[in-house]
Protein backbone atom coordinates (compact mmCIF):
# COMPACT_ATOMS: atom_id res chain seq x y z
CA UNK A 1 0.00 0.00 0.00
CA UNK A 2 1.50 3.35 -1.04
CA UNK A 3 0.83 6.97 -0.10
CA UNK A 4 0.89 10.00 -2.32
CA UNK A 5 3.53 12.58 -1.41
CA UNK A 6 0.96 15.31 -0.69
CA UNK A 7 -0.90 13.16 1.84
CA UNK A 8 2.12 11.78 3.70
CA UNK A 9 2.23 12.62 7.40
CA UNK A 10 -1.56 12.79 7.83
CA UNK A 11 -3.57 10.20 9.70
CA UNK A 12 -5.35 7.50 7.74
CA UNK A 13 -8.86 8.59 6.92
CA UNK A 14 -8.20 12.20 8.09
CA UNK A 15 -8.32 15.16 5.78
CA UNK A 16 -5.25 17.37 5.56
CA UNK A 17 -5.38 20.64 7.53
CA UNK A 18 -6.97 23.38 5.50
CA UNK A 19 -8.70 20.98 3.14
CA UNK A 20 -12.27 21.76 2.04
CA UNK A 21 -14.76 20.62 4.62
CA UNK A 22 -12.18 20.63 7.44
CA UNK A 23 -13.85 21.50 10.79
CA UNK A 24 -11.60 22.78 13.62
CA UNK A 25 -11.76 21.13 17.02
CA UNK A 26 -14.69 22.32 19.10
CA UNK A 27 -14.04 24.42 22.18
CA UNK A 28 -14.33 22.64 25.55
CA UNK A 29 -17.85 22.22 26.80
CA UNK A 30 -19.10 23.85 29.97
CA UNK A 31 -18.95 20.54 31.83
CA UNK A 32 -15.33 20.00 30.80
CA UNK A 33 -14.41 23.53 31.86
CA UNK A 34 -16.07 22.95 35.22
CA UNK A 35 -14.19 19.68 35.69
CA UNK A 36 -10.85 21.34 34.96
CA UNK A 37 -11.59 24.24 37.30
CA UNK A 38 -12.76 21.93 40.10
CA UNK A 39 -9.60 19.83 39.77
CA UNK A 40 -7.41 22.90 40.05
CA UNK A 41 -9.49 24.16 42.97
CA UNK A 42 -8.97 20.95 44.94
CA UNK A 43 -5.26 21.02 44.08
CA UNK A 44 -4.94 24.52 45.51
CA UNK A 45 -6.84 23.49 48.64
CA UNK A 46 -4.48 20.56 49.22
CA UNK A 47 -1.44 22.75 48.58
CA UNK A 48 -2.70 25.38 51.03
CA UNK A 49 -3.27 22.70 53.66
CA UNK A 50 0.31 21.47 53.26
CA UNK A 51 1.58 25.04 53.65
CA UNK A 52 -0.37 25.47 56.89
CA UNK A 53 0.92 22.16 58.26
CA UNK A 54 4.50 23.14 57.48
CA UNK A 55 4.04 26.53 59.16
CA UNK A 56 2.74 24.91 62.34
CA UNK A 57 5.49 22.29 62.32
CA UNK A 58 8.29 24.81 61.84
CA UNK A 59 6.94 27.16 64.50
CA UNK A 60 6.48 24.27 66.95
CA UNK A 61 10.01 23.04 66.27
CA UNK A 62 11.45 26.50 67.00
CA UNK A 63 9.41 26.94 70.18
CA UNK A 64 10.44 23.47 71.38
CA UNK A 65 14.09 24.30 70.74
CA UNK A 66 13.75 27.61 72.55
CA UNK A 67 12.03 25.95 75.54
CA UNK A 68 14.74 23.30 75.74
CA UNK A 69 17.46 25.94 75.59
CA UNK A 70 15.83 27.93 78.42
CA UNK A 71 15.63 24.79 80.59
CA UNK A 72 19.27 24.01 79.87
CA UNK A 73 20.30 27.57 80.72
CA UNK A 74 18.39 27.38 83.98
CA UNK A 75 20.15 24.15 84.98
CA UNK A 76 23.57 25.55 84.10
CA UNK A 77 22.79 28.77 85.95
CA UNK A 78 21.96 26.82 89.12
CA UNK A 79 25.11 24.74 88.82
CA UNK A 80 27.44 27.68 88.10
CA UNK A 81 25.69 30.39 90.16
CA UNK A 82 25.44 32.55 86.99
CA UNK A 83 29.21 32.56 86.64
CA UNK A 84 31.47 32.47 83.60
CA UNK A 85 30.38 28.94 82.75
CA UNK A 86 26.77 30.10 82.39
CA UNK A 87 27.78 33.06 80.20
CA UNK A 88 29.92 30.93 77.91
CA UNK A 89 27.21 28.26 77.65
CA UNK A 90 24.57 30.88 76.83
CA UNK A 91 26.78 32.46 74.16
CA UNK A 92 27.12 29.04 72.55
CA UNK A 93 23.53 27.83 72.68
CA UNK A 94 21.61 31.07 72.05
CA UNK A 95 23.13 31.74 68.59
CA UNK A 96 22.05 28.23 67.56
CA UNK A 97 18.51 28.95 68.73
CA UNK A 98 18.62 32.30 66.92
CA UNK A 99 19.68 30.57 63.70
CA UNK A 100 16.70 28.21 63.96
CA UNK A 101 14.44 31.19 64.66
CA UNK A 102 15.68 33.14 61.64
CA UNK A 103 15.29 30.09 59.41
CA UNK A 104 11.75 29.63 60.76
CA UNK A 105 10.91 33.28 60.11
CA UNK A 106 12.14 33.07 56.52
CA UNK A 107 10.28 29.82 55.89
CA UNK A 108 7.05 31.17 57.37
CA UNK A 109 7.30 34.10 54.97
CA UNK A 110 7.65 31.68 52.06
CA UNK A 111 4.67 29.60 53.19
CA UNK A 112 2.57 32.74 53.64
CA UNK A 113 3.36 33.75 50.06
CA UNK A 114 2.42 30.24 48.94
CA UNK A 115 -0.89 30.56 50.78
CA UNK A 116 -1.46 33.93 49.14
CA UNK A 117 -0.93 32.33 45.72
CA UNK A 118 -3.41 29.57 46.56
CA UNK A 119 -6.09 31.97 47.80
CA UNK A 120 -5.61 34.21 44.77
CA UNK A 121 -5.95 31.21 42.46
CA UNK A 122 -9.10 30.00 44.20
CA UNK A 123 -10.64 33.47 43.96
CA UNK A 124 -9.96 33.47 40.22
CA UNK A 125 -11.55 30.04 39.93
CA UNK A 126 -14.64 31.36 41.71
CA UNK A 127 -14.76 34.14 39.15
CA UNK A 128 -14.77 31.46 36.46
CA UNK A 129 -17.56 29.62 38.30
CA UNK A 130 -19.65 32.76 38.27
CA UNK A 131 -18.99 33.22 34.56
CA UNK A 132 -20.45 29.75 34.00
CA UNK A 133 -23.32 30.22 36.47
CA UNK A 134 -23.84 33.89 37.45
CA UNK A 135 -26.99 33.09 39.44
CA UNK A 136 -24.91 31.24 42.08
CA UNK A 137 -23.18 34.37 43.34
CA UNK A 138 -25.47 34.76 46.37
CA UNK A 139 -24.36 31.36 47.69
CA UNK A 140 -20.65 32.29 47.91
CA UNK A 141 -19.35 33.61 51.25
CA UNK A 142 -15.79 33.93 49.94
CA UNK A 143 -14.74 36.36 47.24
CA UNK A 144 -14.48 35.95 43.48
CA UNK A 145 -12.07 38.92 43.19
CA UNK A 146 -8.30 38.57 43.36
CA UNK A 147 -7.45 42.09 44.55
CA UNK A 148 -6.25 42.69 48.16
CA UNK A 149 -9.81 43.24 49.39
CA UNK A 150 -11.04 40.01 47.79
CA UNK A 151 -8.10 38.01 49.16
CA UNK A 152 -8.74 39.45 52.64
CA UNK A 153 -12.37 38.36 52.47
CA UNK A 154 -11.43 34.81 51.47
CA UNK A 155 -8.83 34.64 54.28
CA UNK A 156 -11.40 35.90 56.84
CA UNK A 157 -9.40 39.07 57.54
CA UNK A 158 -11.63 42.18 57.70
CA UNK A 159 -10.45 44.67 55.08
CA UNK A 160 -10.39 47.83 57.21
CA UNK A 161 -7.69 50.27 58.22
CA UNK A 162 -7.17 48.77 61.70
CA UNK A 163 -7.90 45.03 61.45
CA UNK A 164 -5.08 44.10 59.01
CA UNK A 165 -2.58 45.60 61.49
CA UNK A 166 -4.11 43.62 64.36
CA UNK A 167 -4.02 40.46 62.23
CA UNK A 168 -0.38 41.16 61.34
CA UNK A 169 0.60 41.53 64.99
CA UNK A 170 -1.12 38.24 65.85
CA UNK A 171 0.35 36.31 62.91
CA UNK A 172 2.88 33.54 63.51
CA UNK A 173 5.75 35.29 61.63
CA UNK A 174 5.39 38.34 63.91
CA UNK A 175 5.56 36.14 67.01
CA UNK A 176 8.71 34.46 65.70
CA UNK A 177 10.13 37.88 64.77
CA UNK A 178 9.71 39.22 68.31
CA UNK A 179 11.24 36.10 69.87
CA UNK A 180 14.23 36.37 67.54
CA UNK A 181 14.69 40.00 68.58
CA UNK A 182 14.61 39.02 72.26
CA UNK A 183 17.20 36.29 71.67
CA UNK A 184 19.44 38.70 69.75
CA UNK A 185 19.13 41.25 72.53
CA UNK A 186 20.04 38.60 75.09
CA UNK A 187 23.10 37.61 73.08
CA UNK A 188 24.22 41.23 72.82
CA UNK A 189 23.70 41.77 76.55
CA UNK A 190 25.62 38.61 77.47
CA UNK A 191 28.46 39.61 75.16
CA UNK A 192 28.63 42.99 76.89
CA UNK A 193 28.54 41.26 80.27
CA UNK A 194 31.35 38.94 79.21
CA UNK A 195 33.48 41.91 78.21
CA UNK A 196 33.10 43.43 81.68
CA UNK A 197 30.70 46.27 80.84
CA UNK A 198 28.63 48.05 83.44
CA UNK A 199 24.91 47.45 83.93
CA UNK A 200 23.76 50.48 81.85
CA UNK A 201 26.00 49.41 78.98
CA UNK A 202 24.67 45.85 79.18
CA UNK A 203 21.09 47.11 79.04
CA UNK A 204 21.93 49.41 76.13
CA UNK A 205 23.61 46.54 74.24
CA UNK A 206 20.53 44.37 74.74
CA UNK A 207 18.23 47.14 73.53
CA UNK A 208 20.41 47.79 70.48
CA UNK A 209 20.41 44.08 69.62
CA UNK A 210 16.62 43.97 69.92
CA UNK A 211 16.17 47.01 67.67
CA UNK A 212 18.63 45.71 65.08
CA UNK A 213 16.76 42.41 64.87
CA UNK A 214 13.42 44.17 64.66
CA UNK A 215 14.52 46.51 61.86
CA UNK A 216 16.34 43.83 59.85
CA UNK A 217 13.50 41.31 59.95
CA UNK A 218 10.88 44.02 59.43
CA UNK A 219 12.61 45.27 56.29
CA UNK A 220 12.95 41.71 55.01
CA UNK A 221 9.24 41.08 55.56
CA UNK A 222 8.34 44.38 53.92
CA UNK A 223 10.37 43.54 50.81
CA UNK A 224 8.69 40.14 50.66
CA UNK A 225 5.21 41.65 50.86
CA UNK A 226 6.02 44.24 48.21
CA UNK A 227 7.43 41.54 45.93
CA UNK A 228 4.34 39.39 46.37
CA UNK A 229 2.07 42.29 45.47
CA UNK A 230 4.14 43.00 42.38
CA UNK A 231 4.04 39.40 41.16
CA UNK A 232 0.30 38.86 41.76
CA UNK A 233 -1.45 41.46 39.64
CA UNK A 234 -5.25 41.43 40.07
CA UNK A 235 -7.13 40.05 37.08
CA UNK A 236 -10.61 40.25 38.62
CA UNK A 237 -10.65 43.30 40.91
CA UNK A 238 -13.72 44.78 42.52
CA UNK A 239 -15.55 47.21 40.20
CA UNK A 240 -14.59 50.22 42.33
CA UNK A 241 -10.94 49.15 42.34
CA UNK A 242 -10.99 48.59 38.60
CA UNK A 243 -12.39 52.07 37.99
CA UNK A 244 -9.61 53.60 40.11
CA UNK A 245 -6.83 51.85 38.23
N, C-alpha and C positions, 0 to 999 in steps of 0.2 A: 504494500500500500504506500503510495507516494503522496507528497504534499506539494502544492504550488508554492513558489517562492513568496508570493504576496500574502499568503495565509499562514506562513510558518510563524510559530511563536504564539498563536492563539489557541484557546482551548477547543477541543473537538465539539462541534455542534454550536459553538458560540460565534457570534458575528464580530468582526473586527470593530475596534473603537471608532466611532465616527461614521460607521456604515449606515445607510438608510434604514430607518426603523429601529435604530439603537435607542434604548430607553435607559437613562441613568439610574443608578441605585436610588431607591426611595429613602427619604429622610427617616430617622428613627421615629417609631410611633410614641404616643404619649406614655403607654405602659412601659416601653423599654427605657424611655427617659427617666420615668419614676423609679424603675429598678436600679438604674445606674446611680441616681442621686441617693437613694436609700442605702445602697451599698457603701458609698462614700461617707454618708452620714454616720453609719455604724462604725466605719473605720476610724473616723475622727473621734467618736465617743470612746472607743477602746484606747486610742492613742492618748487622749486626755486623761483617762483613768490611770494609765501607766505613768504619766507625768506626775499626777498627784501622789501615787504610791512612792515614786522615787523621791519626791520632795519630803514626804513624811519620813521615809527611811533615812535620808541624809541628815535631816534635822535631828532625828532621834539618835543617830550615831554620834553626832557632835555633842549633844547634850549629855549622852552617856559618858563620852570621853571627858567632858568638862567635869561632870560629877565625880568620876573616878579620880581625876587629877586633884580636885579639892579634898577628897578623902585622904589621898596620899600625902598631900601637903599638911593636912591636919595631923596625921600620924608622925610625920617627920618633925613638925613643929613641937609636938609634945616630947619627942625623944631628944631633940637638940636644944630645947628651950629658946627657939627662934634665933639660934646662933648662925654662924657662918655656913654650917651644913644645910640649914633650911634655905638660906638665901641662894646658895649654889644649886641646890636641888630644884628650887622654884625657877631659877633662870635656865635650867635645862628642860624642865617639863612644860612650862608655860609656852615657850615658842612652838613646841610641837602641837599643843592644843590650839594655838593661834593659827598655825598652818592649816589644821583641819577645819577651823572655823572659816578661814578665808576661802578655802576650797568649797566648803558648803555654801557660802554666800554666792560665789560665782555660779555654782551649779544650780542653785535655786533661781537665780536670774535667768539661766538658760531654760529651765523647765517652765518658768512663768511666761517666757516668750513663746515656748512651744504651746502652752495652753492658750495664749492669745491667738496664735495661728489657728488652732482647732476651733475656738469659739467664732473667729471671723469666718472660717470656712463653713461652719454650721449655719451661721446667719445668712450667708450667701445661698446655701442650699434651701433654706426656708424661703428666701426670695424666689427661688426657682419653683418651689412648691406652690407659692401663691400665683405665679405666672400660669401654672397648669390648672389651679383651682382657686381663683380669687375669692370665692365665697367662703373659704375656710379660714379667712384671716381672723375672725372673731374668736376662734378656738385656740389661737396661739397666745401663750403668756410670755414667751421669749420673743426676741426681736428678729425681724427679717432685714435689718439694715446693718451694714458692716462699718459704720462710722463709730467714733468713740462712744457716743450716746447709746447706740444700738448694742455695742459690745458690753457696756456697763449694765444694760438691762438684762442681757442674757447671763451675765455673771452675778446677778442679784446684788449689784452695787449701785445704790441710788446716785443718779447723775446730777448732783448739786454741787455748789461751791465748797461746802464743808465736808460732806460725807466721803468723797474720795480721799481727802487728807486723813480722816479718821480710819478709813479702811487701810490706807498705806501704813499708818502707824501700828496697826494691829496685824499686819501681814507677817508671815514667817521670815522673809528676808530682812525686814526691819529689826525683828527680835534678834536674829543672828548678827546683824550689823552692830547693834548696841553691845551685845556680849563680846564681840571681837574688840570693840573699842575699850571696854573695861579690862579685858585681858592685856591689850597693848599698854594701857595706862599702868596696870600692875607691873608689867615688865619694865617699863621706864622708871617707875618708882623704886623697884628693887635694884635696878642698875645704879640709880643714884645713891641708894642706901649702901650698896656694896662699895661704891667709891668714897664713902665717908662723908656724904653731904649732910647738911643740917635738915631739920624737919621741914622748914618752909621750902627749901630747894627740892626735897623729895616730893612734897605735895605738888609743887609747880611742875616737876618732871612728869608726874602721873597725869596731871591735867593736860599738859602738852601732848602726851602720848594719846590720850583719849580724843582730843580735838583732831590730831593728825589722822587717826583712824576713821573718825567720823567724816572728815572732809574727803579723804581719799576714796572711801567706799561710797560716799554720797555722789561724788563726781562720776565714779564708775557706773553707778546705777542710773544716773541721769543720762549719760551717754548711751547706755543700753536702751533706755526708754525712747530717747530721741531716734535712735537707729531703727527701733521696731516701728515707730510711727512713720518713718520714711519709707520702710520696705513694704508696709501694708497700706496701700492707698485705697480709700473707700471706693467701691464700685456701685454700691446701693445705699447712698446716704439718705438721711431723712430729707423730705422736700424742703424744709427751711434751710438745712445745711447746704443742700445742693444749690439753692438760689443765692446763698451768700458766697459761693465759691467763684 
